[in-house]
């Protein structure tokens, strides 16, 4: 196994002992299984854990699992069955559960086209297309010219892109396309690019064209070529195994492959982490500021270690620029901890970059709870980076839902460790992503204002809030889909929709859709609420109602209900029907419909409930928010 494989995870010398103890138990919690998945384990241990998990999870009540399992289909041209346990364990590591379907060898096209196939019976929510390079590239004429090579690549790429569309039409599922592994040896050497018909060069050109098509059609890419470029082809592909069993990806690399797949699926489900929480001493700079003072810190030009810390800060700054929230959790006197941010000339990061800054002598698990509370995000949204093994182990023990990378000893490797771990995996970038860090920092200013104002009404008036509302449109489609798939807390039904299903709702005349932005004197909060209403026997069923938790307590829910009733009345509906489907995370909206004046209709044993609000009897809420651009 590569030294770097799963290196961000801690090792556990007693892993086999814990595993055997879990085997002996009559039952097992999903948390216990996830814990075992969160250590560095090899191919054999991965298979053993997967076998145990499949047996144990079948006995756990669905009510004790965080949502239904993901139905992942792998459509490939080579042997991939040995990769399935690692994919399931990779998802288990992220507290996600998967059922996996693999096509019979070589029959991916038949399975996709035949409506009576096992694939169609399986009804996947995610399809991974994993084709081997020999199958796709074939035996090109090495001496062909550039135009002929381009034409061949276009033909092949277009063919596989058509499969994406067939999959989406059949299943309305997420699609992932794996890039080809560069398995072919060079024919020309260093100047291989001068031989258009070279199989090696055609792999590179095919991968480039597939990326372009994937961007056009919003398909996610599993970039195996990038990973192989870093590790070398040797660990990933064994020609002997290929000829013996058409195994393109070596079994020893399955744990890493499974994690790469799992992080994309998790991102599609909105389960990527949101916030990087950083220690300070020997994490952002070398030395201890309280003992060494600013002058004694190792940071910047003049030493290899100092330059490494600057490079890490630049990487963190870039993460912030693409939407990762930053926070500080340090054992320090606050005054001393703040001083380098304002006075050290080599500091890249400045205090305003952090949405929360806790420097005190409280234990770090307690401070992380407080950071999550202040930012109004779940603990499972946090990644905690600390150079101290003691602090890392403490947080892992007290807060197992917080991701804690096993930082290397040398700061020069910190950025690579975070990147390898894939905590902040993204499948796209919206305008809201780019402004998210600023939005959370502005939220901190709002909280400061709240503390200085005597009563809630005065505070809300001082914010000068304005809602901009309208139906779904193409411009907001990507962000709407992103919110639907990642919002867990203020989400009444937690239904997930693909971008194609969002587009279908947008185009259906009978469906009422709302996208809502919130602006106040501190800035634009971005799109913060999404509503989908569907006709139901003369009433309007609220199929989906979700809202960003960072705007809770600002009367946005009341203003949103006013808009829903207004549109339902305009379209002649008698009542709104609210549906609540409980999950592990949405307990905060359990009583929302009752608080908003809906009458309870019925509930079932699982806690699902229906609520009704008569349009004629509704009195609009007097929310302290102005409204612009109500639905047409």
C-alpha positions in Angstrom: 0.0 0.0 0.0 1.2 3.5 -0.8 2.6 5.3 2.3 0.2 8.2 1.5 -2.9 6.0 1.2 -5.5 7.2 3.7 -2.6 8.9 5.6 -4.9 11.7 6.9 -6.7 9.0 9.1 -5.2 8.0 12.4 -3.8 4.5 12.9 -5.4 2.2 15.6 -3.1 -0.6 16.9 -6.1 -2.2 18.5 -8.3 -2.1 15.4 -8.6 -5.8 15.1 -9.4 -6.1 18.8 -12.2 -3.6 18.4 -13.4 -5.3 15.3 -13.6 -8.7 17.0 -15.5 -7.2 19.9 -18.0 -5.8 17.5 -18.3 -9.1 15.7 -19.1 -10.8 19.1 -21.9 -8.3 19.9 -25.4 -9.3 19.2 -26.2 -5.8 17.8 -24.1 -2.8 16.8 -24.8 0.9 16.3 -24.1 2.6 13.0 -21.7 4.9 14.9 -19.6 2.0 16.0 -19.2 0.8 12.5 -18.4 4.3 11.3 -15.7 4.6 13.9 -14.0 1.4 12.7 -14.1 2.9 9.1 -12.3 6.1 10.4 -8.9 4.6 10.8 -6.2 3.6 8.3 -7.1 0.2 7.1 -5.9 -2.0 4.2 -7.7 -3.9 1.5 -8.3 -7.0 3.6 -9.5 -5.1 6.7 -11.8 -3.1 4.4 -13.4 -6.2 3.1 -13.8 -7.6 6.6 -15.4 -4.4 7.8 -17.8 -4.3 4.9 -18.9 -7.9 5.4 -19.6 -7.1 9.1 -21.4 -3.8 8.3 -23.7 -5.4 5.7 -24.7 -8.0 8.3 -25.1 -5.5 11.2 -26.9 -2.8 9.2 -29.6 -5.1 8.1 -30.5 -5.6 11.8 -30.6 -1.9 12.7 -33.9 -0.2 12.6 -34.3 2.3 9.7 -35.3 4.9 12.3 -31.8 4.6 13.7 -30.0 5.2 10.4 -29.5 8.7 9.1 -31.7 8.4 6.0 -32.3 5.8 3.4 -29.3 4.1 1.7 -27.8 5.5 -1.4 -28.4 3.2 -4.4 -25.1 3.3 -6.4 -24.7 1.5 -9.7 -21.3 0.9 -11.2 -21.5 0.5 -15.0 -18.0 -0.7 -16.1 -16.2 -2.6 -18.8 -13.7 -4.4 -16.6 -13.8 -6.2 -13.3 -14.8 -3.8 -10.5 -16.5 -6.1 -7.9 -13.4 -6.0 -5.7 -13.9 -2.2 -5.4 -17.4 -2.4 -4.0 -16.5 -3.1 -0.3 -14.1 -0.1 -0.3 -16.8 2.2 -1.7 -19.3 1.1 0.9 -16.7 1.6 3.7 -15.7 5.0 2.2 -19.4 6.0 2.6 -19.6 4.4 6.0 -16.7 6.7 7.0 -19.0 9.6 6.2 -22.0 8.1 8.0 -23.7 7.2 4.7 -25.1 3.8 3.8 -25.0 2.3 0.3 -26.5 -0.5 -1.7 -24.3 -1.2 -4.8 -25.2 -2.8 -8.1 -22.6 -3.9 -10.6 -23.4 -4.9 -14.2 -22.5 -8.4 -15.3 -19.0 -8.3 -16.9 -19.1 -6.3 -20.1 -22.8 -5.8 -20.2 -23.2 -2.2 -19.0 -24.9 -1.1 -22.3 -27.4 -4.0 -22.2 -28.3 -3.2 -18.6 -28.8 0.5 -19.4 -30.9 -0.1 -22.5 -33.1 -3.0 -21.3 -36.0 -1.7 -19.2 -36.4 -5.2 -17.7 -32.7 -5.5 -16.5 -31.6 -5.8 -12.9 -30.3 -2.2 -13.2 -33.8 -0.9 -13.9 -35.2 -2.9 -11.0 -32.5 -1.5 -8.8 -33.4 2.1 -9.6 -30.1 3.8 -8.8 -29.8 7.2 -7.3 -26.2 7.5 -8.5 -24.5 5.9 -11.5 -20.7 5.6 -11.8 -19.5 5.0 -15.3 -16.1 3.3 -15.0 -14.6 2.3 -18.3 -11.1 0.9 -18.8 -8.8 2.6 -21.2 -8.3 -0.5 -23.5 -12.1 -0.8 -24.0 -12.5 2.9 -24.9 -9.4 3.6 -26.9 -9.2 0.2 -28.7 -6.4 -0.2 -31.3 -6.1 3.2 -33.1 -3.9 3.5 -36.2 -0.8 4.9 -34.7 0.2 6.8 -37.8 -3.1 8.7 -38.1 -2.9 12.5 -38.4 -4.1 15.0 -35.9 -7.5 15.7 -37.6 -8.3 12.0 -37.7 -7.3 11.5 -34.1 -9.5 14.5 -33.1 -12.5 13.0 -35.0 -12.1 9.6 -33.4 -11.9 11.1 -29.9 -15.0 13.2 -30.5 -16.9 10.2 -31.8 -16.0 8.1 -28.7 -16.6 10.9 -26.2 -20.0 11.7 -27.7 -21.0 8.1 -27.5 -20.3 7.9 -23.8 -21.9 11.2 -23.1 -25.1 9.8 -24.7 -25.1 7.2 -22.0 -25.2 9.9 -19.3 -28.4 11.2 -20.9 -29.9 7.8 -21.1 -29.2 7.2 -17.4 -30.7 10.5 -16.4 -33.8 9.9 -18.5 -34.3 6.5 -17.0 -33.5 7.2 -13.4 -33.2 11.0 -12.8 -30.0 10.1 -11.0 -26.7 11.7 -10.3 -24.0 10.7 -12.8 -20.3 10.3 -12.2 -17.8 9.7 -15.0 -14.4 8.1 -14.2 -11.5 9.3 -16.3 -9.4 6.8 -18.1 -6.2 5.5 -16.4 -3.1 6.1 -18.4 -2.2 2.4 -18.7 -0.5 2.5 -22.1 3.4 2.7 -22.4 5.0 5.5 -24.5 5.8 4.9 -28.2 7.8 8.0 -28.8 9.1 8.9 -25.4 9.3 12.4 -24.0 7.7 13.9 -27.2 4.7 11.5 -27.2 2.5 14.6 -28.0 3.9 14.6 -31.5 2.3 11.2 -32.3 -1.5 11.8 -32.6 -2.3 8.1 -32.9 -0.4 7.2 -29.7 -2.8 5.3 -27.3 -1.2 7.1 -24.4 -1.8 10.5 -26.0 -5.4 9.5 -26.9 -6.2 8.7 -23.3 -5.2 12.2 -22.3 -7.2 13.8 -25.2 -10.2 11.6 -24.4 -10.1 12.6 -20.7 -9.9 16.3 -21.6 -12.9 16.1 -24.0 -14.9 14.1 -21.4 -14.3 16.9 -18.9 -15.5 19.5 -21.3 -18.7 17.5 -22.0 -19.2 16.8 -18.3 -19.0 20.5 -17.6 -21.6 21.2 -20.3 -24.0 18.5 -19.1 -23.3 18.9 -15.3 -21.8 15.4 -14.8 -19.4 14.9 -12.0 -15.9 13.6 -12.8 -13.9 11.0 -10.8 -10.4 12.3 -11.7 -8.4 9.0 -11.6 -5.9 10.3 -14.2 -5.0 13.2 -11.8 -4.5 10.8 -8.9 -2.4 8.4 -11.0 -0.3 11.3 -12.2 0.6 11.9 -8.6 1.1 8.3 -7.4 2.4 6.8 -10.6 0.7 4.1 -12.6 2.6 1.3 -10.8 0.5 1.2 -7.6 -2.8 1.5 -9.4 -2.5 -0.8 -12.3 -0.8 -4.3 -12.5 -0.6 -5.6 -16.1 -0.5 -9.2 -14.7 -3.8 -8.8 -12.9 -5.3 -7.2 -16.1 -4.4 -10.2 -18.2 -5.5 -12.7 -15.6 -8.8 -11.2 -14.6 -9.4 -7.9 -16.5 -8.7 -6.1 -13.2 -7.7 -2.5 -14.1 -7.4 -1.1 -10.6 -5.2 -3.1 -8.3 -7.0 -4.5 -5.2 -4.4 -2.9 -2.8 -5.5 0.5 -4.0 -9.2 -0.2 -3.4 -9.4 1.7 0.0 -8.2 4.9 -1.6 -10.4 4.4 -4.7 -13.4 3.8 -2.5 -12.7 7.0 -0.6 -12.4 9.0 -3.8 -15.8 7.7 -5.0 -17.4 8.2 -1.6 -16.3 11.8 -1.3 -18.0 12.7 -4.6 -21.2 10.9 -3.6 -21.1 12.7 -0.2 -20.7 16.0 -1.9 -23.7 15.2 -4.1 -25.7 14.6 -0.9 -24.5 17.9 0.6 -22.4 16.1 3.1 -19.0 17.8 2.5 -17.6 19.7 5.4 -18.2 23.5 5.6 -15.8 24.9 8.2 -12.0 24.6 8.8 -11.2 25.2 12.5 -7.5 25.9 13.1 -5.3 25.8 16.0 -2.6 28.6 16.1 0.7 27.7 17.8 2.7 25.3 15.5 -0.3 25.1 13.2 -0.6 28.5 11.5 2.9 29.5 12.7 5.9 27.9 14.3 6.4 28.5 18.0 4.1 29.5 20.9 3.1 33.1 20.8 2.4 33.4 24.5 6.0 32.3 25.3 8.0 33.4 22.2 6.2 36.6 21.4 5.7 37.8 17.9 9.4 38.2 17.3 10.1 34.6 18.1 7.5 33.1 15.8 8.7 31.0 12.9 6.8 32.5 9.9 7.9 33.7 6.5 11.1 34.2 4.7 14.4 33.2 6.3 13.7 29.6 7.1 12.3 26.5 5.4 9.8 26.0 8.3 8.7 29.6 8.2 8.0 29.5 4.5 6.1 26.2 4.9 3.7 28.0 7.4 3.2 30.9 5.0 2.4 28.4 2.2 -0.1 26.6 4.4 -1.8 30.0 5.3 -2.0 30.7 1.6 -3.7 27.4 1.0 -6.2 28.1 3.8 -6.8 31.6 2.3 -7.6 29.9 -1.0 -10.0 27.5 0.7 -11.8 30.5 2.2 -12.0 32.2 -1.2 -13.8 29.2 -2.6 -16.4 29.1 0.2 -14.9 27.3 3.2 -15.7 29.0 6.5 -12.7 29.6 8.8 -12.5 29.6 12.6 -9.9 29.5 15.3 -9.8 27.3 18.4 -6.6 27.9 20.4 -5.4 27.4 23.9 -4.1 30.9 24.4 -4.7 34.3 25.9 -7.0 36.0 23.4 -4.9 39.2 23.3 -1.7 37.3 22.6 -3.4 35.1 20.0 -4.8 38.1 18.1 -1.5 40.1 18.1 0.2 38.2 15.2 -2.8 38.9 12.9 -2.4 42.6 13.2 1.3 43.0 13.8 3.3 40.2 12.2 4.4 41.3 8.7 4.4 37.8 7.2 0.9 36.8 8.3 -1.2 36.0 5.2 -4.4 35.4 7.1 -6.0 38.4 8.9 -8.5 38.4 11.8 -11.5 39.4 9.5 -11.1 36.1 7.6 -12.4 34.1 10.6 -16.1 33.8 11.3 -15.4 32.6 14.9 -12.3 33.2 17.0 -12.0 31.4 20.3 -8.7 31.7 22.2 -8.9 30.7 25.8 -8.0 27.9 28.2 -11.3 25.9 27.9 -10.9 22.4 26.5 -11.1 22.3 22.7 -14.1 19.9 22.5 -16.2 22.5 24.4 -14.9 25.3 22.2 -15.7 23.4 19.1 -19.3 22.9 20.3 -19.5 26.7 20.9 -18.1 27.4 17.4 -20.7 25.2 15.8 -23.4 26.9 17.8 -22.2 30.4 16.9 -22.0 29.6 13.2 -25.3 27.7 13.4 -23.9 24.6 11.6 -23.7 21.0 12.7 -20.6 19.6 14.4 -20.3 17.2 11.5 -19.6 20.3 9.3 -16.3 21.0 11.2 -12.8 20.0 10.3 -10.4 20.6 13.2 -6.7 21.0 12.3 -4.2 20.9 15.2 -0.6 19.8 15.4 -1.0 18.3 18.9 -1.8 14.5 19.0 -3.2 15.0 22.4 -5.8 17.6 21.3 -6.6 15.5 18.1 -7.3 12.4 20.1 -9.3 14.3 22.7 -11.6 15.8 20.0 -12.0 12.4 18.3 -13.0 10.8 21.5 -15.4 13.6 22.7 -16.7 14.6 19.2 -16.5 11.7 16.8 -18.6 13.5 14.3 -15.9 16.2 13.8 -13.3 15.4 11.2 -9.8 15.5 12.6 -7.0 15.0 10.1 -3.8 13.3 11.3 -1.5 16.3 10.5 2.1 15.3 9.5 4.9 16.5 11.7 6.3 18.9 9.0 4.1 21.9 8.2 5.3 21.7 4.6 2.8 18.7 4.3 -0.2 20.3 6.0 -1.9 21.6 2.9 -1.4 18.3 1.0 -2.9 16.4 4.0 -6.1 18.5 3.9 -6.3 18.2 0.2 -5.8 14.4 0.2 -8.5 14.0 2.8 -11.2 15.5 0.5 -13.1 17.0 3.4 -14.2 20.0 1.3 -15.0 18.1 -1.9 -17.1 20.1 -4.2 -19.0 19.2 -7.4 -19.5 22.8 -8.6 -19.1 26.4 -7.6 -21.9 29.0 -7.3 -21.8 32.7 -6.6 -23.0 31.9 -3.1 -20.1 29.5 -2.5 -17.6 32.2 -3.4 -19.2 34.7 -1.0 -19.9 32.2 1.8 -17.0 33.0 4.0 -17.8 36.7 3.8 -21.4 35.9 4.6 -20.5 34.1 7.8 -18.1 36.8 8.9 -21.0 39.3 8.3 -23.2 37.1 10.4 -20.7 37.5 13.3 -21.2 41.3 12.9 -24.9 40.8 13.1 -24.5 38.8 16.3 -22.4 41.6 17.8 -25.2 44.1 16.9 -27.8 41.8 18.4 -25.9 41.8 21.7 -25.9 45.6 21.7 -29.6 46.1 21.1 -32.1 45.9 23.9 -34.9 43.9 22.3 -35.5 41.6 19.3 -37.8 43.9 17.4 -35.3 46.8 17.5 -32.5 44.4 16.4 -34.6 43.1 13.4 -35.5 46.7 12.4 -31.9 47.8 12.6 -30.9 45.1 10.1 -33.0 46.8 7.3 -33.9 43.4 5.8 -35.2 42.8 2.3 -36.4 39.6 0.7 -36.0 39.2 -3.1 -38.3 36.3 -4.2 -39.2 34.7 -7.4 -39.9 31.3 -9.1 -37.1 28.9 -10.0 -35.1 30.0 -13.0 -32.1 28.7 -15.0 -29.8 31.2 -13.4 -30.5 29.9 -9.9 -31.0 26.2 -10.9 -27.5 25.0 -9.7 -27.8 26.8 -6.3 -31.3 25.6 -5.8 -30.2 22.0 -6.4 -27.3 22.4 -4.1 -29.5 23.7 -1.3 -32.0 20.9 -1.8 -29.3 18.3 -1.5 -27.3 19.7 1.4 -29.8 21.4 3.7 -30.6 19.1 6.6 -31.7 21.1 9.7 -34.4 23.6 8.5 -35.8 21.1 6.0 -39.4 19.9 6.6 -39.2 16.8 4.3 -35.5 16.4 3.3 -36.5 15.3 -0.2 -33.5 15.3 -2.5 -33.9 16.3 -6.2 -31.4 16.1 -9.1 -30.9 19.1 -11.3 -33.1 17.5 -13.9 -35.9 17.1 -11.4 -35.5 20.7 -10.4 -35.8 21.7 -14.0 -38.9 19.6 -14.4 -40.5 21.3 -11.4 -39.6 24.7 -12.9 -41.3 23.8 -16.2 -44.5 22.4 -14.7 -47.3 24.9 -14.7 -49.1 23.2 -11.8 -46.0 23.4 -9.5 -45.4 26.5 -7.4 -41.7 27.2 -6.8 -40.0 29.9 -4.8 -36.3 30.9 -4.5 -35.6 33.5 -1.8 -32.7 35.8 -1.2 -32.1 37.9 1.9 -30.3 41.2 1.9 -29.6 43.4 4.9 -27.3 46.3 5.8 -24.4 44.0 6.3 -24.6 42.5 2.8 -26.3 39.9 0.6 -26.9 36.6 2.4 -27.5 34.9 -0.9 -30.2 32.4 -1.7 -31.4 31.3 1.8 -34.8 29.5 1.1 -36.4 27.2 -1.4 -40.0 26.1 -1.6 -41.8 23.6 -3.9 -45.6 23.3 -3.8 -47.6 20.7 -5.6 -51.3 20.4 -6.2 -53.2 17.9 -4.0 -57.0 17.6 -4.4 -57.6 21.3 -4.5 -55.0 22.1 -1.9 -51.3 23.0 -2.3 -49.0 20.4 -0.7 -45.7 21.9 0.5 -43.5 19.2 -0.9 -40.2 21.0 0.0 -39.5 23.8 2.3 -36.0 24.5 3.4 -34.0 27.4 4.7 -30.4 28.2 5.6 -30.0 28.0 9.4 -27.8 31.1 9.4 -30.9 33.3 9.0 -33.0 31.6 11.7 -34.7 34.0 14.1 -35.1 36.8 11.6 -38.8 36.2 10.8 -37.8 34.8 7.3 -40.1 31.8 7.9 -43.1 34.0 8.5 -42.3 36.2 5.5 -41.9 33.0 3.4 -45.3 31.7 4.5 -46.9 35.0 3.6 -45.5 34.6 0.1 -46.7 31.0 -0.2 -50.2 31.9 0.8 -50.2 34.8 -1.5 -49.3 32.6 -4.5 -51.6 29.8 -3.5 -54.5 32.2 -3.2 -53.7 33.7 -6.6 -53.8 30.2 -8.2 -57.1 29.3 -6.5 -56.0 26.8 -3.8 -58.2 26.3 -0.7 -55.4 25.5 1.8 -51.8 24.8 2.3 -50.9 21.2 3.4 -47.7 21.1 5.4 -45.8 17.8 5.6 -43.1 17.0 8.2 -40.9 14.0 7.9 -38.5 13.6 10.9 -34.8 12.9 10.4 -31.9 12.8 12.7 -31.1 16.5 12.0 -34.4 18.4 11.4 -35.9 18.3 14.8 -35.6 22.1 15.0 -38.6 22.3 12.6 -40.7 19.6 14.3 -43.2 22.2 15.6 -42.9 24.8 12.9 -46.3 24.3 11.3 -48.0 24.4 14.7 -46.2 27.7 15.5 -47.3 29.2 12.2 -50.9 28.4 12.8 -51.5 25.2 10.9 -53.9 22.7 12.3 -52.7 19.1 12.9 -54.4 16.5 10.5 -52.7 13.2 11.3 -49.4 11.5 12.2 -48.0 8.0 11.8 -45.8 5.7 14.0 -42.7 7.0 12.3 -43.5 10.6 13.3 -44.5 11.8 9.9 -47.3 14.4 10.2 -49.6 16.5 8.0 -50.8 20.0 8.8 -53.4 22.2 7.2 -53.8 26.0 6.8 -56.9 27.5 5.3 -56.1 30.2 2.8 -59.3 32.2 3.6 -58.7 32.3 7.3 -55.0 33.2 7.1 -53.9 36.5 8.5 -50.5 37.6 7.1 -47.6 37.9 9.6 -46.3 41.3 10.3 -42.7 40.4 9.6 -40.1 43.2 9.8 -38.8 42.4 6.2 -39.6 44.2 3.0 -40.4 42.1 0.0 -39.4 42.7 -3.6 -40.0 40.7 -6.8 -42.8 38.4 -5.5 -43.7 35.5 -7.8 -45.2 36.5 -11.1 
